[in-house]
Amino acid sequence: MIIGMNKQEHEKMGWIEDFSIILNRNGVKDKYSKWYVIRAKEFLRAVGCSHPKGLKRNCTEAYLSGLGRQSGLEYWQFRQIVDSVKMLVVDVARHPWSTDVDWDFWFGTFKQVDEDHATVRRETDRVKVDFSAYELDEQAALPGGADGVLNSVKKKVREKGYSIRTEEAYLYWCARFLRFHRCSDPDELNEESVQVYMSYLVLRRNASAASQRQALNSIVFLFRQVCGRELGSFGNYIQSKKPKQLPVVLSMDETRALLGELKGAKHLMGALMYGSGLRLMECIRLRVQDVDFECNRILVRGGKGGKSRVVPLPNRYISDLRKQIALVTDLHEQDCQAGFGEVYVPPEVAHKMPKAGWDLKWRYLFPSARLSFDQRSGKTRRHHAHENGIQKAVKQAGERAGIMKRVTCHVLRHSFATHLLESGADIRTVQELLGHTDVSTTMIYTHVMNRPGLSVNSPADLL
């Protein structure tokens, strides 16, 4: 018994004697032993126990997990705490559940990753380039006179008949390019200017390969169409490497659970993206006349690359589509009575059929909830639903369904293609349904099928 303590106090603190014996047996030096005792006392106090015998596994792991979130705790300190807790639980209290705790996890995985770690070095060990002479502030004002250049870009884009998305992207990147060089006249810039900016996007902005390519296309358009000159060779810039990633694909059960979490028009939109392999914008741009109930097909107009194609209409959603068209019809009649019954139609259609915009069959299948002002035409019309609504709905539905994958609208299209191939569909047929120009693009789905190629069993299943 410890001198100066009564029996009750000794029962509470007597574990310290046993703990000290264990520390000595495990080779802990005397100058560190007192710190192990302090760590053990702090642990018991934190979990609300007066004696190691009263410890529970969930409280122990919750305590260690909480410590692991403290960024200011050094690795050696955390390891010392884990070591003291382990000896207290395993050697002093001898709890049966102590052997079920993954002590190696607590000892090893919280080690801090230093600057020389292979993963960190690979991502951060970039070429050193001095950008001090350039404007790196993304929020800085445009140089005086740059607005006129951007207006010229906008005019050329519209003359070419490019989409509004292309216009926004070109204006965005041209503005950033001019701001970076603190220049309002592109004629003062040359190939080296482009090379430096392309390298900056990778070294400082960590731009992806797609972003860098889009920026380059925008700048080339600026020089070629606005300045009227071709750029020479500037291919010696640092290029972002495009990672080869496989598409995320949902299983049949996951797809069913995801669609079950969507309601109303958003459920129908998700169902068509999966059931017909539609892209997001192809889905929300569908017109009433694009749904062919007689032939059980959907006509996709002006898809990616301006291509049109025919995709299957899922039989199970025919009733829902008829109800949706009925809602669109009622909304169209109300808009016509209020004097806002016109909808946007392609310029070539408007030229040949001036009244097409007032025709029901040109109405969007998924209309917006409110009217909007078209800046290009100056008209107030009802456009299609905004893509952000269905994007957020699909993401939230995936979370509610408990799907541990990155769920997006495009994942439904990936799942459409993969499930078709798994069911025995010919890859050329799937290529046509997806609208791919090259079959090699479609071939990527063979890598994520449940049974790609021959049926192969893991050797682990044969043990």
N, C-alpha and C positions, 0 to 999 in steps of 0.2 A: 504494500500500500504506500502511496506517495505521502511523505511526511507533511503534516499540517492539514490534511484533508480528512473529512468524515467519510463514512462508507458510501453515502449517496453521491457525494462529489467524486469519490474515486471511481464509482461505476460509470460516471459520465466522462471523466477524463483519463481513466485507466488505460484507454486505448493508446495513449501517447507512449506508454512504456513499450507496448507491443510494437507500435509503429517504429520506435527508435531501434528496437532489435532488428526489425525487418530492414531498416535503412542500413544498419551496420552489416547485416548479412549480404546485402546486395552491393556492397562496396561503395556506398555514398560517403564521401569525405565529411569529417566533422564540421568543417566550415560551411558546408552546404546543408547539413542535416537540419539546422534551425529553420532554414528557408523552406525545406520540405514540410516541416511541421506547420509553419505559417500557412503554406499553400493548402494543406489539409484542413486546417481550422477554417480558413476562408471558404473552402468548398462546403464544409458541413453547415456553416452559418448561412451560406447562400441558398442551400436547398432546405433549410429549416430542420436539420437533424442534430441532435445532441450526441449521437453515438453512431459509428459506422454501421452497426447492425440494422439501423432503421433506413438505410439507403435503398432507393428503388432505381431500376435501370433507366426508366424514362427521365427521371430527374437528373441522373448522372450525365446522360448523353445530351440533355437539354442545356445543362451547365456548360459542358465543353463546346457545344455548338454556339452558345452565346459568346463565349470567350473568343471563338474563331472569327467573330464578326468585328472584333475590336482591332482596327487597323494599327493602332499605336502599340500593340503588344508585340514585342520581339519574338522571333521564332524560338530562341533558347528559353525564354520565359514560358512560352506556351508549352514547350516540350517538358519543362520541369513540372508544370502544373499537371500535365497528363500523367507523367511518371508517378507523382505523388498520389494522384487519384487512383491510378491503377493498383499501386501497392496497398493502398488503404482498402480498396474494394476486394481485391483478389487475395492478398496475403493476411490482412488483419480481419476483415469481416467475413471473408470466405463465402460470399454469396454464390449460390448455384448459377445465377444468370451471368456472372462475371466472365465466364468463358465464351458467352455468346456475343459479347461486345467486341467490335472490330478495333482493337487497340492499335493495330498497324495503320489503320486509316487516320486515327487521331494523331499518331506520331508523325506520319509522313506527308499527308496531303495539304497541311497548312503551312508547309515550308514556303517562304516567300520566294518568288521568282526574281532573280537579280538580272542586271543588265546584260550579263554574259550568257544567260540562258539561251539555248539554241532557238527556241520558238520566237522569243522576243527579238533576238538579234536578226533573225531572218526577216522580220516584219519592219524593223526600225533602222537597220544598218543601211541607210540610203546614201547616195552620192551627195557630197557637199557642194551646194551651189549658192552663190551670193545673190540674194534678191533684194538687197537693201536699196537699190536704185529704182525700184518699182513700187507701185501702189498696191499694198497687200490688204488694205481695209475694204472688205466687201460692201460696207455701208457708205463708203465715201461718195461724194457727189460726182456726177459725170463731168468730164472736162467741157468747158464752154464750146458750143458748136457741135457737140456729139449728137444732140437731139436731131439735127438735120440729117446726119448720116443714118441714124436709126430709122427716120421716116423714109429715107430712100430705100433701106432694106425692106421695110414693110411694103412699100409700093411694088418693088420687084417681086417679092414673094406672092403678092396678090395677082400680079400680072401672070405669073407662072401657074396660078391656080392651085397652089399648095394649101394644105389643110391649116386650120387655125392653130392646131397643136404645133405644126412645123413653124408657123409664123412666131408663136410665142417662144419656142426654143431658139430660133435664129436670133431674135431680138435680145433674148437673155444672154446668150453667149457672146454676141457682138458687143454688147454693153460692157460685159465683164472684161473682154479683151481690150477695149479702148480705155477703160478705167485702170487696168493693170499697167498700161504703158503711159498713162497720163497724157493721152493724145486724142485729139478730136478729128484729125485728118488721116485716114488710112494710107494716103499716098506717101506719108512720111515714114511708114513702116515697111519692112521687107521680110524676106524669108527667115532671117535670124530672129526677128521679133516673134514670129509664129513658133519657131523652135524653142525659144526661151519660155514662152507661155505654156506650150504643151508639156515641157519638163516641169514647170511650176505646178501644174495640175496634179501631177503624180507625186512630186516630192513634198509639197506643202499641203495640198488639199486632199491627198489620198484618193483621187478620182478613179473610178472604175474604168475598165476598157470601153464600155458603152458610152460613158460620159465624155471621155477623152475623144472618142470618135465623133460624137455629136458636136462637140466644141470645134473640132477640126473642120467638119462639114460646114458649120456656120461661118467660120472665118474664111474658108475658101469661097463660099457664096458671096461674102462681103467684097472680097478682092475681085472676083470674076464678074459679078453682076453689077456692083455699084461702082467700083473703081475701073472696071474694064480692062484688067490686066491679069495675066496668068502668073501664079507664083512658081518660082523655080524649085529646085530640089531642097527640101528641108527635112528629109527623113532621118536625120541623125539626132532626133530627140528621144528622150527617155519614154518608152511606151509602157503603159499599164498592161500587165499580163492578165488575160481573161481566164479565170479558173474554169476548168471543165467540171461542171456540176451536173448531177443527175436530177431530173425533175421530181418534185414531191408528189406522191401518188397516194390516194386514200384507198383503203380496202372497201369492199362492198358494204360491210357493216358500218364503217366510219362514214361512208357517203350517205347511207340511210339515216344515220344519227344526225349528221350535219343538216341534211335537208329537212329533217323533222323539227329542227330548231328554228327554221325560217318560216315566217308567216306572210300571208297575203301575197301582194305582187312580188315581193322579194323572194318568196318561196318559188314562185313560177319562174322568175329570172334565174335563180340558182339551178332549178330543174332543167331549164333549157341549155344553160352552159354545160351541164353534165350530160344531159340526154341527147344533145345535138352537137356537142363539141364547139360551142360558140365562144369566141373571145368576148371579153367584157364589153367593149364598145360595139361589137357586132350585135350583141344582145340588146343593149339599151337603144340602139338605133333602128331596131326592127320596125317596119311599118305594118299597118293592118293588112295590106295586100300581099305582104311577104309570106303570110301563113296560108298554105294551100291544104285545106282539109280534104279535098277530093283525092289528091294524090299522096296525102300523108307526108308532106315535105315542107321545108322552109327555105325560102330563097334568101341568101345572104348577099346583099348588094354592097359593092365597093369595100370589100374587106381589106386586109393588109396587102399593100402593094396595088391597091385599086382593083383587085380581082374579085369576081363574083362566083358563087358556087351554090350548090344545092345540098342540103343536109337533111337527115331524117327527122320527122316530127314524131315524138314519143306518143304512142296511143293513149297512155294513161293520163296525159295532160291535155287531151283534146277538150274535155269538158271545162277545165280551168281556163283554157285559151278562149273558148266561146264566151265565158263570163267576163273575161278581161276585155274582149272586143265590145261586149255590150256596155261595159262601163265607159269605154272610150267613146262609143257612139253617143251616150247621154251627155258626156262632157263636151263633145263636139257641138251638139245642138245648143247647149247652154252658151258656149263661146260664140257661136254664130248669132244668137239672139242679142248678145252683148256687143257684137261688132268686132270680135277677136277670133274669128273662126279660121284664120289663115295659119298655115304651118310652113316651115321652111322646106323647100324642095331644091334639088340640084339645079344650078343655073341653066344647064342644057334642057332640062325638063320645063323650067319656067319659060324658057324662050319658045319652045314648041307648043306648050299648053299653058297659057297664062292663068287659067283658072284652076290649075292642078292643086295649088296650095289650099284651096277651099274644099277640096274633095275629101270625103271621109277615108277613102282607101289609102291616102297619103299620110294620114295621122299616125303619130308614133304609137306603137303598141304599149309602151310604158311611158306615158306623158308625165311632165312635171306637175307638181301640185299647184304651181302658180305661174302666171304669165311673166315673160322676161323681155327686156329690150335688146334687140339685135343691133349691135353697134355698126355692123357693116351695111345693113339695109336701112336702118333707122326705123324699123317696124317693131311693134309690140306683138309678140306671138307666144304660143305655148310650145315650148321645146320639149325634148325628151327628159326623163329623170336624170339627175346628176349621178355620175358614177360613184361618188363618195358614199352615197347612201347604201348601195348594195355592198360596197367594199367593207364598210364598217359592220354591216349586218352579218356578212359571211365570217368575218374574223371573230365577232362576238358569239356567233352560233357555234363555231369550232371550240371556243373556250367553254361554253355551256355544255357541249357534248363530251368534254373531257378528252379531246383529241390532242395528243402530244406531238403535233407536227405544226409547221408553219402553214396555216390554212389561209389561202387567198382565193380570189375568183378564178385565177388561172389554174389553180390546182384541180378544179372541177374539169377543166378541159384536158389536163394531163390524165386524170382518172378515166375520162371518156375513151381516150386513145388506148390506154393500157388495158382497160377491161375488154375493149373490142378485140385486141390482139390475143388476150388470154382466152377469149371465147372461140378463137379459131378464125377470126376475120383475116383476110388477105392484107398484107401491109400496103399494097398499092391502093386498095380500096380505102384504107385508113388515111393514106396520104391525100387522096382526093377529098375526103370528107373534112380533113383539117385545113386544106388549102395550101399545103406545102409545095413549093416549087421543086425541091430536091428530096428524093426518098431518104437520103442520108439524115435529113432532119427528123424524119419519122422514125428512123431506126433507133434513136435514143431510147424510145419506149420499150424496146426489147430488153434493155438492161435493167429495167425496174419491174419486169413481170414477175409474178410469183414463181413461175417455173421457166426461166429463160432457156431457150434451146432444149437440150435433153433434160429429162428429170434426173437431178443429181441429189443424192442424200448426203448430208454432212457426216463425216466420219465420227463426229461426236455422238450422233444418234445410234451408231453401231456398237458403242461401248457396252 
